[in-house]
Amino acid sequence: MNCCALASLRNSRCWGEGRRQREGPPAPFGSIAAHELACSFVFKSSVTWTSKKKHRGSASSSTIPLPFVGNLTSGVCLSSFPSSTSIGFALGISENKLSRRANRGKSSSSGIGRGDDSNSRILAKAMAGADAVASAAGTAETKAISPKGRAARVMLVSDLDHTMVDHSDKSEIALLRFNALWAAEYSQDSVLVYSTGRSKKKYEELRAETPLMTPDITILSVGTIISYGESMVHDTDWERVLDQGWNRDIVVEEAKQFPDLRPQEGSEQGRHKISFHVDKHVAQKVIEKLSRRLEARQVRAKLVYSGGIDLDVLSVHAGKGEALAYVLEKMRARGCPPGKTLVCGDSGNDAELFEVKGVKGVVVGNAKEELVEWYNSHASPDVFKATKNCAAGIIEAMQHFGFKPATSPRDVGSLPATADGVDLELSESASPLSSSGMRAIVDVNLFLERWWRGEVPREADLLERCFTGKLSPDAHIVLPDGKEMGAEKVREHYLSTYGKFKGADYRRWFDRASEVEVAPGVWIIKLIQWDAPDHKWRGVRMTVGLREKEGQGNGMEMLFLHSTAL
């Protein structure tokens, strides 16, 4: 490998020693405050549930707003759950319909229990459903590692710059295609991980300007920081691993002996990472000499060179590959290893990811020279070289490795031709509100994006088939501006606003989705929808109620939608 390559990328001594230092299972998960998953509605009451939490074995209480949907003059009090009538009222569902769905041919005239119409059974079911909303989060670390308490179906680990994010694509259509696929098909049972060389500050700057979904796990600063959840809670056990054999002061002292090493800005320096710029033509010589000096002073360091300019001096136990191996070990120790793991990268500091045991990998089509050279010298059926760039290459790899589903909802429907050649007709099979709750939400919102962009015909029957016909007759909709309307008014509203963003670069994407089945066939989904008229992203917090639609197979209908501008 030439000097462009990762300096100590395949230093087997460092790689092996880094792993041997981690003896025994990972330490117990840390404790953090659980995220609020309670649903916000136009009308709400509060019920306080007290339940035993497994974490630390302590009892805790949480107050959950519960929905009032329908005629408020009935005076139903949800806090007592006196009967299935009040439960059905809250969900926009009649007692008889609840009973029919729950029992599916069993003998029962009322209630939501399967074959049991007693009030105690009804109360137990209702409390279990509401308690699920309160406790679904758990700690950030637990939730990130095992979504909904189960092993992840898929874990996707991606670098950001020039891998997930294509800085040359101003439309960001490839990233939006990935977002739609992940939100619709993977967000509820899989784990999304960003593994980036960026510091937290630089990472937050990128998220502020780019439609990046919130990951479950964030690995920052070339594997020196692992954090969990939206609140980015640090893994302190990992920091203690990195402390072993590391002396930051000595590294700084030795680096001063090399005038060709130019320190990067302060935000890029860390407890276990010291970063420099060094020109390509002298990089190999500097790296070799610095490595010898650090070894002589018994500092166990790993030097990673990438992008033809960036040199990171890390703890020997650090790096993207080591950090991912640690997370996978933690998952296995908890009995919840992911079903499949796909790693994605474009540069030298991503190469470690591909050698973690048991993973599949994609080198995106626009990968830098050093990673292409590594790929050419490490031929493996588990590593795929994509022909497409960035996020489009990630989707291509998902298809190559047989991940299902692997077609973005943006690739189904009436889209204009893109760089990837997407130009498909809207078909019956692509009709929104299908069997998956999140897929239903994504599909209907993408249809409305196209409706407002004027990319589909202004036809009432098309609007009916793809959106308004999927509304419950007594559906209640609240728009971000506070306007409330029923199903008929919704039809009039969207017919009158057709094409309002025609000619504009208007897009929608979805983030931070949580989905809870509160009764058989009845779902409450919370998410944040972002849209961007005039290249300015605006956030809307949405709460949606869906239920299985009788007589339409796996179809769903919308009971209510409440949206509030952020």
N, C-alpha and C positions, 0 to 999 in steps of 0.2 A: 504493500500500500504506500502511496506517496504522502507528502506532507499535508495534503488536503484531508487525508483520512483521519478518523478518530484516533487520537494519539495513543491512548492506552486501552482502546476499545476492547481488544481481545487479549489483554494482559491476564492470562489464566490464573496467575498467582493472586492478583488483586481480586479478580472475580470470585475465585474459590474462597479466599480468606474472608471476603466480605460476607459470604453466605455462612461460613463456619462460625462466625462470631454470634450468629443468632441461634443460641441453643435453647431448646424447649419451645413450648407454644407461646404465642404472643401474650403479653400481659392482658388482664381483663379490660374490657371497654371502659372508657372514661364516662363521666356523667355530665350531661348538659341539659338545658331546658328544652323540652320538646317543642317543635314548631306548632303553631296553632293551625289545626285543620278544620276548625269549626266553620260551618257554612253561614254566609251572610245573606239575608233575604230582605225583602221589602218590609215584611211584617215578621217579627220574631219574638220568641219568649225564651227564657233561659231555664235550663234544667241542670242542676249540679249532680254529677255522678261521682260517687266515691267507690274506688275499686282498688284492689290489691295489685300493685305493680311488681313484676318479676325483678326489676332492677332494684337491688339493695333490699328487696323484700318489704318495702315500706308502702303504706297506704297513701294515696294522693287523690285530690279532688280536682276536677276541671269543669268549668262552666261552658256549656255548648249552646249557642243559639240554635233553636229549632224552627223550622219553617211554618208559617201560616199561609196556606195557599187556598184561596176560595173565598166564600162569604164569611166575613168576620163577625156578622151579627149572630151567628149560632152560639157564640160564647164558649166554644170548646177549649178546655184547658189541657194543654199537652203535658204539663208537669206531672199530672197524675196518671195519664194513660188509662182511663177507666175502661175503655173498650176498643175493639178493632175499628169502630166507627171513627173515633178521634184520630187513630193512627192513620187510617185511610184518608181522612180529611187533610191531615198535615202533608200527605204525599200526593194529594190531588187524585186519589184513587178511591173508588167506592168499596164498602165492606165486602159486597158480593164479589167484585172483581178480584180483590185481594185473596179472598177465599178460594176462588176458582184457580188462580195462578199458583197458590201455595200448595193446593192439594192435588191438582192435576188428575182428576178421576177418582180421588178418594172421597169417602163419605164424610162431609162436613158442611155445615150451613153457614158458619161464620168463623172469623178469626184468621190469623196468619200462620198458625202452627200447622204442620203437616198432619192432618187427621185428628187434631186436638183443638176444640173450640172453647176451652176454658179460659176465663179471664186471666188466670195465673200464667197460662201458657202464652197468651197474647202479650202480657206484661214482660215476660222473660225475653220473648223474641224482640220486642220493641226496644228494651233496654240494651240487649246485645247489639242491635243494629246501631243505636246511637252511641254506645260505648266504643264501637269500632271507629267511629269518626274521631273520638277523643284520643284513643290510644294508638291509632294507626302509625303515628310518627315514631314513638319510642325515642331513644337518643338518636342524635344525628349519625353517629357511627354505626349503630345497629341498623338503622333504616337504610343507610348507604350500602352496607355490606349484604343485607338480606332484605330486599324489598318485600313488604307485607309479611315479614317473618319467614320467607321461603328463600331457597337458593335462586339466584338470578338465572333466568333463561339464557341471557346473553350479557356479557360484559364487553363493552367497546371502549378501547383506550386509544385516544388520539392526541397527537401533537396539535398545536393550534396554528401558528404562523406557517402559511404555505402548505398546510396539510388539511385541517378543517376549514381554515379561513384562506380564501384566495384574494389577496390584496389587489390583484390586477382586475378583478371582476367587480365593477362598480354596481352591477345589478344584484350581486350576491345570490343569484338564482340557484347555484349549486348548493350553497349552504342552506337556503330555504327549502330546497328539495329534501336534503337530509333531515332538517328540522321536522318537516311534515311527516316523513317516514317514522322517525323516532317517536314523535309525540303520539301518532296514531297507533303504532303497532308495538312499541317497546317500552314506553315510558312507565307503564304500571308494573312490569315484572322483570325489568332488566336494569343494568347499572351502566351509566355513562361516566367515563373518566376522562378528564383532560390532563395530559402530561406535557408540561411545557417548560422551556428554559426561562420563561418570564418570571420576574418577581411578582409578589402580590400587587404592588402598585401598578406595574405594567399590565398585568392581567386584568385588573379592574378597568384600566383605561381602554383596553381592547373590548371588553364587554360593554362599555358605555357607548361605543361607536359601531358595534357589529351585532347582528342578530344571533348571538350565541345562546343556546339553551343553558339553563342552570344545571351543572353536572352533579352527580351524586358524590363523587370523589374528585378532589383537585390535587394534582401532584405538581408542585411549583419548583422553580429554581433548580432545574436539572435533577430532580429527585431528592432534594434536600429537605423539602417540606411536604408532608401529606396532611390533607385536611378533609373534613367530612361535612356534607350537607350545605345548604344555602348559607348557614352561618359560618362556614369554614372553620370548624373546630379542629385545632391542631392535634396530631397524634404525638403525644409527648414520649411515648415508648419508642417511637422511631427516632426521635431526637437523641434519646439516650444511646441507641445503637450507634448513631453517627459520631457520638463523642469518643468512642473507643479508638485510641491510637491517633487522635486528631489534635493538632496544636495550631490554632489559627495565627497566633503571634509569630511563630517561627516561619510559617508560609509567607506572611507579609514581609518579614525581615529578609528572607531569601529572595523574594521577588524583586526587591529593590536593587539587587545586583544586576538586573537585566534592563538596560535602558529601552530595549525594544518592547517591553511590556508596558502598555498604557492602561492604567486602571479604568474600568467602566464607571459609570455614574454611581453615586451612593446607593440608590434604590436597588441596584443589581448585586450589591454585596450582602452576604448573609453570614449567619453563625457557622455554617458548614460549607460555604461557597464563596470563593474569591474570584472575581471575574476581570479579565483583561481583554484588550484588543491587541492583536499581534499580526503583522503583515504576513501574507502567505509565503513569501520567498525566504523568510527567516524562521518560520514557525517551528519546523521540525528540529532545527538546531537548538532553539531556545527550550523547547519541550524536553529534549533529551538531557540537556545540562541541568535544568531545574529539577527534573525527576531524580537525577543522581544526588544533587545537593540535599534534597528533602529526605531521601533514603539514608544518606549519611547521618542525618540528624534524627533518624528514627521517627519521622513523621510519615504516617501511612496515608498517602494521598493518591487520588486518581485525577489525571489531567485529561480533559475532554476538549478537543478542538473541532469546531464545526463552522459551517458557513464561510470558510475561507478567511475568517477574521476573529472569531470569538474563541477565547481560551478560558475554560473554567477549571479552577483547582478545587477539588472536592474532597471530602472525607472519603477514604477508600471504600466505605460501605455504601456511599451514595451513588446516584445515577438513576436514570429512568428505569433501567432494567431491574436494579436492586429494589427500588421502591415498589415496582409492580410485583416482584416476587414476594416481597414482604406482605403486601395486601392480599395476594392469593393464599399465602400461608395462613393469614388471619382468617380468611374465609373457610379454608379447609379445617382449621382448628375449631371453628364454630359449627362445622358440619354442613356448610352451605356453599360449596364451591360452585362457580358459575357453570352452566351447561356448556357454553362455548365462549371463547375469548378471542376477540379480534383486535390486533394492535396496528396502528397506522402512523406512518412517519414520512419525512422528506429529507432529513439531514443526518449528519454524523452522530449527533447526540441522541438520535432515535434508534440507532442500530442495536443497542442493548435490549430494547424491547422485543426484538424478533428472536432472541435466544433464550427467552424465558420459557421454561418447560411447559409444553402443552398448549401453546397459543398458536393461532393463525396470524399471519401478518400481511399488510399491504404496503408496498413502496409506491407512493402516488406518482402519477405520470410526470409531474414536474419536479421530481426529486433532484436534489443537488448531486454534484459529481461524486462526493465522497461516499454517499449512500448507494449510488448506482454501482460504484466500484465494489463496495462491500457485497451488494446483492449478487453481482456477477461472480464473485469468488466464494459465495456461500449458497450455491444452488440447493433449493429445498422445495418440495411440493407444498410445504406449509407457508411459504412466503410467495406472494403474488405481486408481479410488477404490473400495475394498472396502466392503461393507455390514456385514461382521463385524469384531469388535474384535480387536486384537492378533494373536496367533499364528493364530487362526482366520481372520483376514483375510489372513495370509500364505499359508495353504493355499488360500484362495479365489483369490488371485492366481495361484498356481501352476497351478490348474485353468484360470483365465481365459487365461493365456498358453500353455497347451498343454504344460506340463511333464509328463513321464510317468516314473514313476507320480506321481499327485498325490492319491491317496486314502490316508489314514492307516490302518495296520493296526488302530488303535483304532476305526475306523469300520466295520470288518468283523467281525462276530461278535456274541455275545450281550452287548451293553452296555445299561445302563439309559439311558433317554432323557436327553439333555443339553440344554444351552442351544441347541445346534446341531441338535437334533432327531434325534440318532443313536439308533436303536432297531431293530437289524437282527437277523435270524435267523442262526445259525451255519450255514454251507452247506459242501458238499463242496469247493467252489472255494476256501474260506477255510481249508481244513485245513492245520495247521502243517507245517513241514519241507518246503517247496516247493523250487524250483530254486535260490534264492539262499541262501547260507549265513547271512548276517546276517538276512535275512527269516525264515529258518527259526527262528533263535534268538529273534527278537522275537516271532514268532507263538506259539511254544510257551510262552514266558514270560507273554504276555498271556492265553493260555488258563488257565494256572495261577493268575494273578491272579484271574480270574473264578471259577475253581474254588474258591479259598479265600474269595472274597467271597460264595459261594453264589449266583452269578448264572446258573449253568448247572445243569442237573439232575445229581443224584448218580447217574450211570449208568456202570457199568463199561465198556460198549461205547463211550460217548462219550470216556471217559478213554483207552481203548485207541486209538480212531481219532485223537484229537488229540494224544496224547503217548506213552503207553507202547507202543503198537503201532509207533511210529517208533524205538524203541530196538533196537539190535543185540541178538541173543540173548545175547551175551557182554558186553554193555555194562557199564561200571564207573562208578558214580556215587559221588562224595564230596560230602556236604553241608557247609555252613559250620561245623557243630558237630563235624566230623570223622567223622561216621558214614558208613561205607562200605556199599554195597549193590549187588546185581545187579539185572537187569531185573525179576525177579519180586518182590523186596522193594520195589522202587520202586512197583509197582502197589499193594501192600498199604499202603505208607506214605501215598500220596496218597488212597486210599480212606478211610483212617482219619482223615485230617486235613481232609477236605472241610468247607468252611464255617467254618474256624477264625477267619476275619476277617469273618464275616458281620455286617453292621451297622456295621463300622468303615470309615474312609476309607483303605483299604489300596490302594496303587498301586505299580507298578514302572516304572522307566525305565532306559535303557541309555546307556553313555558309553564313550569311548576304545576303540573297537573296532578291532582289527587282524585281517586275514583273509589267510592264506597257503595256497596250494595246494601241499602237500608231495609229492604224487604224483598221477598222473592220477585225478581224481574224488575226491580225499581232501583235506579241508580242516582246518586248525587255526585256531580263532578265539579270540581273547582279548578280553575286555571287562570293564567294571565294571558290575554290575547294582546299582541302588539300589532299595530298597523302603522304604515309610514306614508302618508301623503306628503309630498314635497320633501322626501328624504329625511323626515323628522319622526322618529319612532315615538308613538304614543301608547301608553299601557292602559288596559282595561281589565279590571278584576271581574271574572265571570263565575257565576254559580248556576249550574244547569241541572234540571231534573229530567230524567228519561225513564221510560218504562217500555217493556216489551209490548209491541202492538199486536193485539189479538187478530188472528186471521191473516197475518202477513208474515208467516214464517219467523225468521230471525229479525224482522224489522223492528225499529224502535220509534217511539213518538216522544215529542218534547212536551213536558208538563209545564215547565216554567224556565225563564232565563232572566237573571238579574245581573246587570252589568254596571259597574261603577268606575269612573275614570280615576286613574292613579294620580 
